[in-house]
Amino acid sequence: MLDEITQFKFRLRLYLSVFGVAAASFFSALQYSRGETITATISFLGGIYFILVIYLMIHKRHYLWKGRGFLFFIPITILNIIYLQPSFGIYWAYVGVVSFFLVMELKEASLGALAFISAVFYLAYPHYPDYVLYRIYGTILLVGLFTFSFSYLIERLHERINQIATHDSLTNTLNRYTFNTSIEKALNEFNRYQTPATLLLLDLDHFKKINDIHGHQTGDYVLKKVSDLLLDRLRSSDQVFRYGGEEFAILLSQTKLDIAVQLTEELRTMVESHDFKIGKSVTFSGGLSEVQEGDWVTSWLKRCDQALYQAKEDGRNKIVKN
Ligand SMILES: Nc1nc2c(ncn2[C@@H]2O[C@H](COP(=O)(O)OP(=O)(O)OP(=O)(O)O)[C@@H](O)[C@H]2O)c(=O)[nH]1
């Protein structure tokens, strides 16, 4: 769902850029034949810009300047048309307002559209009687307001779906789906740039007893609190995942094994010394392993699993590296 929305946005911007090339070529030729050399040159440069946008989108999956280059061509061309031919040029103002929200990010699109609307109002002012002018102003403002509202709603929904798709609803840590993609990415970065990374698998000790003695709600509270402690302590570049029921995974990017061991010891004592108000301390066991030459996701995970198993075997509340 999430990928579909992102891909739809990407494709829409690609098709609009193709349309931009066609429109720019047509208008450039037309304007040139009419002797409007300056306008023809702007349209021509617009066409080149859109070709560049399309090229980078197809070959690099990159959206040039986040669509900002659009500002220099479409709005300026429309304003120019309104200036030269106010009686029919004004119709393009509506298209101009909407197009900001299709090609740019919401904040920049809103500011751009506001500046554009002000310029349209200024250019239209001397050419229409009051009763027509107010209708033009009113309808352009409403189109701007409605388009902004829809775009705002879509952006909020997108953020919400993103949060639901990537996070665990109880603990607010990242979920298993995100774990798979993140671990692949860490492995690729190691293979390509030798960027170190250490993975920690962490399992709460005797968690079943907490559930059995204090009830599921208290169990949930403990899981949530442990996650909060971990998230508060770690850097934003580190990623905490809920790997299973009472098992977490922490991906420490740019971190070598020895540093990771020190950090995990700190996390272990932090959780152990926290008062969960259940009459005894909560502890965890952890298995650590750094990514190595020739690793696959499975081999890296297997080493962590073995280390975690060893930590449990050694009496729990322990950290083992592998
Ligand atoms: N409250 C709560 N409990 C959960 C959740 N997910 C898993 N559990 C419980 O976690 C417990 C895990 O039990 P075990 O796998 O035996 O592990 P343990 O009791 O921690 O024992 P060791 O790992 O060997 O130290 C089970 O009772 C699960 O029901 C959850 O989301 N909320």
The ligand as a Gaussian input file, in Angstrom:
#p B3LYP/6-31G(d) Opt

LIG

0 1
 N        1.933000      -9.483000      27.587000
 C        2.446000      -9.937000      26.450000
 N        3.070000     -11.126000      26.431000
 C        3.600000     -11.587000      25.294000
 C        3.505000     -10.840000      24.123000
 N        4.119000     -11.536000      23.134000
 C        4.589000     -12.684000      23.684000
 N        4.280000     -12.726000      24.992000
 C        4.564000     -13.791000      25.975000
 O        5.946000     -13.906000      26.200000
 C        6.162000     -15.197000      26.800000
 C        7.449000     -15.748000      26.275000
 O        7.703000     -16.934000      26.960000
 P        8.948000     -17.881000      26.711000
 O        9.194000     -18.000000      25.230000
 O        8.747000     -19.148000      27.473000
 O       10.167000     -17.088000      27.251000
 P       10.512000     -16.559000      28.722000
 O        9.430000     -16.843000      29.698000
 O       10.897000     -15.127000      28.578000
 O       11.760000     -17.418000      29.084000
 P       13.245000     -17.244000      28.605000
 O       13.246000     -16.497000      27.300000
 O       13.785000     -18.620000      28.455000
 O       13.972000     -16.474000      29.672000
 C        4.941000     -16.046000      26.450000
 O        4.222000     -16.257000      27.626000
 C        4.122000     -15.133000      25.522000
 O        2.735000     -15.298000      25.701000
 C        2.810000      -9.579000      24.154000
 O        2.684000      -8.849000      23.171000
 N        2.310000      -9.170000      25.340000

